[in-house]
């Protein structure tokens, strides 16, 4: 399944819900989520959010917080081009990347509004150095879910 997702990512496309949902369902079924779990970039669409709610409800879990990192499109493009240069990947153009960012923003808008209305969405400024953004993320998590839970996540953010 991960190979299938990689095929989409390698072409610069967003991975379809059908693939992403199977990956997340499979992974969450293998994990003990009582201590918490961090999902990076998921859910992105309404269908993904519905499936996640169903998975969590079936295991008697719930979302405590949803972080939305925000950054200007120009910054995202600069970061992506820098990463592509380091990884020696040049297949993706600035135009295709910005098209994908726009699609992502369209898809996540409804999801973010839903989580905001449920009181679990918190936006975090994603501009700045990795260390600065990581500090803001950890501070927000500590405020929203408590320091004892966040300690386990601190090593994941780097």
N, C-alpha and C positions, 0 to 999 in steps of 0.2 A: 504494500500500500504506500509506503514512504517513497518507493521508486516512482510510483505513478505521480505523486505530488511533486517530486523533484523534476519530472519532465515538464510540468507546467511552469514551475519556478525558473527553470533553465531557459525557457523561452520568453520570460518576462511577464507571463500571464498570472492572474490570480487563480489559485487552486479552487475548483468548483466545490460547492457545498457537499455534493455527494461523496467526494473523496475526503474532504476535511472532516465531515461529520463522522465518517467511519473511523478515521484516525483518532479523533478525540474520544469517541465512545469506547473504542478498544483500549486506549491508554488509561482513561479514567476508570474503566472496569478493573484494571490491574492495580490501581493505586488505592491507598487508604487516604481518603480526602478529608477525614475528620480534622487533621492537623492543618489543612489548608493546601491549596495548590495555586500556582501562578500559570495562567494561560496567556501567552503572548500572541496578540493578534487574533484572538478568538474570543467571542463570536464576532464576525464581521457583518453578517447578514441577519435579517429577521428569522429566517429558517434555522440558522445556526443557534440563535438566541433561544428559540423555542425548544430545540433539541437539548440544549444545555440545561434549561430549566427542568425539562423532563428527566434528564439523567440525574441531576442533583436532587430532585424531589423523590425519585425512586430510591435513592440512597440516604434519604432524610438529611440532606445538606441544603445549603442555600448560599447565595452570593452575599458576601459581607461588603465588598467594595469592588468597583470597576474603575480602573485608572485609565484616563484618556490623555495620552501624551500629545501635546500640541506643538507644532512648529510651522514656520512659514514654508511654502512650497519651494522657494528658492534655496532655503537651507537643506531641505530634504534632497533636492537635486544635487546640491554641492556634496553632501555626504555620500549619496549614491554614486556619483561619478568618481569620487575619491576611492570608495570601496571597489568599484569596478576596475579602476586603474591598478590598485594593489593586487586584485585577484586576477589581473590580466584578462578581464572580460570586457569586450567592447561591443558585443552584439546589441546591447540595449542603447538606444539613442535617448537624448534628453526628451525628445517629443514623446516617445513611447513610454518613458518613465512617468512623465507628467500626466499622460493619458491614464495610466494605471493609478496614479495618486488621485486623480479626479474621480475615477470609478470607485475607488476605495472610500473616498469621502462621501460619495452619493450613497453607497451601501451602508456605511456605518452611521449615517445621520439618524435614521429611524431607530437603530439599536441604541444609540446614545440618548435619544429623546426618551425612549422607554426606560432605560436605566436611571435617567435623571428623575423621571416621574416617580420611580420607586425609591428614590433617595439613596441610591448606591453609587451613583456616578460622581467622580471627582476628576476635574481636569488638572493636569500638571504641566507646567511650562517645560517643553522638551528642548528649548533653545539653550545653547551653551556647551561647555565641555562635558564629557561623559561623567566625570566625577560630580559636577554640579547637578546634573540631571539625576544621577543616582541618589545624591543626598536629598533632593526634593522628593523623589519617589519614596525613599525610606521614611522620611519625615511624615509624609502623607499616610503611609501605611501604619506607622506607629500611632498617629492620631486617630485613624479610622478603626483599626483592629487591635491595637494594643501592642506594646513593646515586646512582650514575651513571644508572640507569634512571629513578629518581624525578624527576630534574631536569626531564625532558620533561613530567611530569604536573603539576608544581607550578602551572603556569599554568591548568590545567583546573579546579582546585579553588578556587573563589572565590564 
